[in-house]
Amino acid sequence: MIIRTCFILAAITIQALSAAPPTYNSDIAPILNSQCARCHRPGEVAPFSLLTYQDAAKRAALIARVTTNRYMPPWKPVAGFAAFQHERRLTPEQIALIAGWARAGAPEGNPKDKPAAPVFADGWQGGEPNLVIKTGNIKTGNGFNVPAEGHDIFQCFVLPLNLKQGSYIQTAEFHPGNRSVVHHAVIYVDETGTARQRAASSPDGSYPCFGGPGAAAAGLLTAWAPGTITTAGDPQLSVPVMKGTDLILQIHYHPTGKTETDISSVGVTFSGPPAHGRTSLIMVNPDIDIPPGDSAYVVKSAITLPRDVEFSGIFPHAHWLCKDMKIDAHLPNGEVTHMLWIKDWDFNWQGDYSYDKPIRLPKGTRVEMQYTFDNSAKNIRNPSKPPVRVRFGEQTTDEMAYAVFTVVLPTPADVAPFQRDMRLAMIEEMLASGDVSALGSIPGMNARAQMLLRQFDKNGDGKFDASERAALMDYIRSLMR
C-alpha cells in the first residue's frame, strides 16, 4: 500500500513537472472549499480562515506540509477499512496538487476559473428544534469559565428535558457557544437521575468528567467535533425517553491563553414513535494494567452476536496512550468485515462515525476489538513524565478501551430482547475467559456472586469449566426472562 502510494505520487509529480503548475482558482480552491472551509472560516474552531486566495497563498507551504503528512484534514479512520459518511479525506492526487501549487509559488490563476464560495447553513443544520437547552447558570445567565492556562477541561452539564410524559428524540444537535475553546462534545441520555445528583451542588449544573459521564446506564446519543454535519435525523429511528430523563452534555475545553466564557446549547427535535429499534452495543475491556515503558501493550475484547443485527455507526474511545485501534467482524462463513481501523489515534481528534451504508451482520458473527497502547517515554502524548503504571479509569492519567456501536433492529420491540441477549453473551464471554467478576454485572447479583460461585463451581477450583458454565448460564437466563 505504501509503495503503491509512492508510485502514484511520483507519477503525478512527474506529470506535473511537464505541465502548467496548479493554480488556486482552478485546482486548489475546490479542494479547500470542500474539505477545509467547514472549520477554516470566521467563527469556527480553526485558527485561521481559508476562504480566499490571500488566506491560502500566505500559508501555502504550511498547507502542503500538513496535508502531505496527513495531519490535516483531521480524519483518523484508515481508508479501505469501512466507509463512512462525510469523510474528510484527501486523495493522493489532491495532496500532490497542493504540494505542486506550493512549490510553484502559489499562483492564483485565471479569475474566471474561481469557484463560487462555499455556503454553510446558518443556525441549526438539522432544522429548527422543538427545544433548546443552554449550559450555564439559568438564574444568572453566567457561562462556564475556562482559565487562560492549564490542562484541558472535560465538563459534564446536566440538561433537564423536563418531560411531562414519555417522548421520542429524533435529533439532538450541539451548538458550541465559544468555538475558540470548545474542542468537542458528546451527548448522553440519563434516565436514572445519577448525573443530576452529581451536579446538585453546582450552580451551573455541571461536574468534571474526563473519559465519560460517570453516570450509571447513560446511553450515548450523539457526538460533535469541528466539521460535524448534523442532519435532520430519521423519525423511524427516534429514541424513546422516559419522563424525568436528562441529557448529559460532556464538553472538552482547551485554554487559549486568555480567560474565556462559554454558553453552549443543544437543540432537541422530537417526533413520534420509531418504526425500527435503535440501541447501542458497547465493547469494553476494563482489564488494563500498562507497565511503565511498555510501548505495545495490547487490550482485546470480543463478543459473539446472538442475533442478526445492523450497525449504523461507531464511537471508539481511549485516552492519551492509545496508538492503534482495530475492530473486525468475523462472520460464521469465515469472511471478515472491517468495522474500523485507526493507526494513529489522537484523543484530540476523536469522532462519532456513521457508516456510509449500514453494516449487516448475521447471528454468530464474532466482533473482535484490539487496541494497542504506548506507555513509553517516546510517546509525546504520554501525560506522565517519566511514565508510570496506568490502569483502567476515568481520570486523565488512566486509560480506557471501548467502542460503542449504534445498532438498528427491525422493530422497537426487538430492543429489550436484544439488550438481554447481549448482556447474556457478554457475561458468558467473560466467564469463558476466566473472569468470575462477570457475575457482578448481573443486576441484583453483586451480593450473590460468591454464592453462585460456590453453588456452580462443583470442583472448587475458583472458576467455571465448560459444563459448570453451561449450568450457570441456564440459571442466569431463567432469571433474566
N, C-alpha and C positions, 0 to 999 in steps of 0.2 A: 504494500500500500504506500509506504513512504517513498520507495524507489520510483513507483509509477507516478506519484505526485511530482517528484523532482523532474522526471522526464517531461511531464506536461508543462510545468513552469518553464523549463529550459526551452521547450519548443515554442511556447508563447513568447518568451523573451527574444529568441532569435527572430521570430516573425515580426515582433515589434520594432526591432532594430532596423529592419529593411522597409518599414512602412512609416507613415507620418505618426508622430507621437500622439498619445491620447490627449484629449482636451477636457477641460472641466465641463463645458456645455454639452458635449455630445457623449462623453463616456463616464465621467466621474459623478456629476450631479445626479443622474438617475440612481446610482448605487447609494450615495449618501442620503438621498431623499427616501428611498425605500427601506434602508437598513439602519440608518443612524439618526435621522432627524427626529424620530419619535422621542428620543431622550435629549439629543443635542439641539435644543431650541429654547428660546426665552421662557423662563418659568419652570423648566424641567430640571431634573436632578443632575444632568451632566454639567461639567464646569464651564463649557463654552458652547456657542451655537455653531451649527454647520449648514445654515440655510442659504448663505450667499457665497459667491466666488471669493470675496475678500476674506470671509470667515475661514474657508477651507485652504486657500492658497498659502496663507501665512503659517499654516500648520501641516503643509503637505508632507514634509519629512516625518513628522510625528505620526500622521495618519498612515503613511506607508509602513512605518516600523510596527505599530501596534496591530495592524491588520495582517502583516506578514507573519508575525509570531502568534497570531490568532488570539491575542489578548482582547481585541475588540473585533466585531461586536461581542458582548458577553453572552455566549451561548455554549453551555458545557456538554450536552449530550453528543456522543460520537456519532457521526454520520454512518448510516447503514445498520445501526442497532436500534431500530424502531424509528418511525417517522412521527413528528409532532406538528401541531398547528402553530402557525405564526413563528416559524423558525427564523432566528436571526443568525444566518449563516452565509458567509461569502464563498463563492466558488473559486477554484484556483485561477480561473480566467479573470475574475473581478479583482482578486488580490494582485495579479500581475499587471492589470491595467493601472491600478492605483500606484504601484511601485514605478511603473514606466512614466506615469504622469509626474511624479515627484522628481525623478531623475532628469526629466526634460525641462525642469524649471517651473512646473505647474502652469502650463499655458491655459488661457481662458477659452480660446476657440471662437467660433462664429456665434454671435449673439442669437442668430436665427435658430441655432441648434439647442438653445437653452430650454429645458423642460419647464412646465408650469410648477410653481412652488407647491409642495405637498399641503393638503388641507387636513386638519385634525379636528375631531369633534370637540366642540366646547361643551362644558357641563358634563352630564352623565352619559357615558358611552353606551350603556345598556338600556337607555331610555329613562324617563323621569320616574324616580322611585316613589313608592307609596309612603315610605317612612325614612327620614334622615335622622341619624343619631350622631351627635358630636362628642368628642372626647373633651376633657377639661372639667372644671368645676361649674356645674349647672347654675348654682346660685350667684357666683361672682363673675362667671364668664372667663375666668383665668384659664390659660392653657397650661400645657406641661412644659417645664423649663429644662432646657438642655444646656449644661455648662459649656464653657468655651473650650476647656481642655479635659483630658482624661480618657478612660476607656469607653468603648461603645456601650450604649444602654439598650436593654431589652425590657420593655414595659408592657404589661397587660392591662388593658382598660375593659371594665365590665360595662357593657351596653345593654340595659334592660329593654326588651321588646314591649313590655307592658301589655301583653296579650290578654284579652278578656276571655278568649277561648282558643282551642287548638287551631293552628293555621298552617299554611304551606308557603315556604320561601322558594321563589323562583330564581331570584338573583340577589346577591349581596355584592355591592361594588364599593371598593375602598377609594376614598379621595384624600391624598396627603395634603395636610394644611400648609406645612413649611417644607417644600421639596428639597431645600438645601440640607436639611438634617434627617429627613425620613429616608431610610435606606430600603427597607422592605416591610411588608406586613402580612400577617396570617390571621384569618378569621375562623374562630371555632364556635360551635354550638354547645351550650352548657344547660342541661335540663335538671341539674342536681342542686344548683344554688351554691356549689362549692366555691366558685370564683367570687361570688358576691360576698361570701363570708370572709374570704381572704382580703378583700378590698374594703371591708366595712369601716375601718378606721381611717381610710384615706379620703381627703377632701375632694379628690377628683376621681374616686372610684377606680384606682389602679394599684398595681403592685409589681415589683421587679420579677422577671420571669425568663431568664436566659434558658434556651433549649426547648421549652414547651410551656403550656399554660399552667401546669401543675394542678389541674382540676380533674377530679375523678370522672371518667367516661366522657370527657369533652370530645366531640366529633369535629373533624376538620371540615370546614365548609368551602373555603377558597383561600387563595393567597394572591398577593400583589407584589410586583417588583417593577422597577423602571422599565417602560416599554410594554407592560402588560396590556393586552387588548381585551376589554370586557364586552361580551356580547349580551343580548337580551335574555339569554337563558332559554331553556326548554320547559314549558309548563308541564310536559309529560314526565319530567324528571324532578319536579318540585320536591322539596324536603319537608316532611311533616315535622312540626314543632309544637310542643305542648304549651298550655297556659303556664305562665311563670318562667318561660325559657329566657335566658340571657345569651347575648353574643359576647365572646371574648375576643378582643382585638389586640393582638400582640404586634407591637411596633419596634423595629430595630432603628435606633437613632445613632448617628455618628457626629461628634463635635466638629465644628467648623473653624474654631479659633476665636469665636466670639459667642457670647451668650445668646441663645435663640429660644423662642417660644413656639410651640406647635399646638394647633387645634385641628385635628383631622376628623374625618367623618366617614360614616358608612351609610350607603343608600340601599334600602331593602325594598324589593318588589315582591308582593305576594300574588299567589294565583290559586286556582282550585286544586283539588286532589290530583295526584300524579296518575298517569296511566301505567307507568313502569315503576319498579322498585329501584331505589338508589341507596347505597350504603357504602361502607368502607371496609377494606381488608388491611389490617396492619401486620406487617412483618417486623419483628424486633428481636434482638438478642441482647439481654442485659448482662450476659456473662462476659464482661470486658475487664481486663486487668493487664494493662500495657506496661511492661518494664521500661525504665528509662534507657534510652539508647537503641531500642528496637525500631528499626526503620521499615519493617514489613510485617506488622502484626495483623493477622487475618481474623476477621469475625464472620461467621457464617450463620445463616438461618434458612430454613426450608419449610414448606407446607404443601401437602397434597390436597388438591381441591376436591371437596366431597360432592360437587355437582357441577354442571355446565355453568360457566359464567361469562360475562362480557366486561372487560376492563376498558374504561374510557379515559383514565388519566392516572398519573403517579406523582407523588410528592416525596422525594428522597430526603433524608436528613441525617446529618452528622455534625460534629463540631470542628475545631481547628486542625486536629491531627489527621483526619481522613484525607487520603490522596487518591483513592481509586474505589469506585463503587460499580458493581455489575450485577444485574438481575436477569436471569433467563428462565423461560418456562420449558420444561421437558415434557412433551406430550406422550401419551401412552403408546403411540405408534413409533416412538423413537425420534421424531422430529424435534427441533429446538426453535422456539420463538423468542427472539431477543426483546426484552422489555425496556432495558436502559443500560447504557454504559457511559460513565463519566470517568475519564482517565486523569483529570486534574481538578478534583473537587476543590471548591473555594467557598467557604461559608458565606463570604460576602456576596456571592452570586448564585445563591440557591433559588430554585424556582418550582412552581407547580405546573407540571407539563401535561397537556391534553393530547392524546393520541390523534393523529390525523384521521385515522379510521379506528373505530373500536376494535379491540383485540379479543376475539372469541376463543375461549379455551375449554376443552371438554373435561368432564369428570375424570379424575385420576391423574390430571396434569400435576407435575411436581414443580413448584416455583422455588427456585434457589437464588439466594442472595449472598453475595460475598463482598465485604468491604475491607479495604487494606488501610492501615494507619501507620504514620511515620512519627515516632516519638524520639527522633534523634535530634542532635544539636544542629544538623544540617537543614532541618525543616524550618524555613524562615517564618512560617506561621505558628510555630510552637510557642504557646503563651508562657511557657516555663523555661527559664534560662538560669542554670542548666536544667535539662529535662528531669522530670520527677515521675514516679509511678502514677498512672492515670487509670481510673476505674469509671464504671458507668454512673452517670448522674446528670443533673440539670445545670450545674454551675459552669462558669467559663472554663475552668481547668479540668472539668470532667469530660467524658465522651459519650456518644450515643451512636447507635447503628439501627436505623429503622427506615421503612418505606411504607407509605400509605397509598393504597390503590383505591380509586373510585370504581365501584362495582355497579353495573346496571343489570337488573333482574327482570324477568318477564312481567311480573305484576308486583304491586306493593305488598301483597300477601306473602310473597316469597322472601321478604326481607328477614322477618323473625326466624323462620326455619333455617335460612342461610347463615345468619349470625350464630344460631345454636350449633349448626353443623360445623362451622369454622372454629368455634370455641372448643368443641369436642376434638376436632382434628389437631388443633394446636396443643391441647392437653396431651393427646396421645403421642404427638411428635416429641414433646418434651420428656414424657415418661420413657419413651423408647430410647432417648439419649442418656437416660440415667438420672434425669433431673427430677427428683422426687418433690421438689418445691412446687412443681406444677399443680399439685393438689391445692395449694393455697390460692390459686387463681380462680377456683370454682366458687361462685357466690355462696356465702354462708358456710364455706368449708374450712376456713382458716383454723378454727378451733378443733376441727375433727380430722385434720390431716394426719396427725400421729396415730389416731385411732384406725384410720383407713390403712395406714402403713402396716400396723400390727395385724389387722384383720386379713389383708390380702397378700402380705409378704409371708407366704407359707413356710419358706425355708429359712426365714430370719436373717437374710444376708443384707438387709437395708436397702434393697432395690427390687424392681419388679422384672421377672423374666417374662417370656412371651405369653405363657399360659396365665401367669398371675396378672399380667397387664390386661389380657383379654377379659378376664373375670371382673377386674376393677372397672374397665371401660363399660361393660354391660351394666354394672351397678350405677355408674355416673349417668349413663344415658337414661336410665329409669328415673333418675332424679330431675333431669332437665326436659322431660316430655311436657 
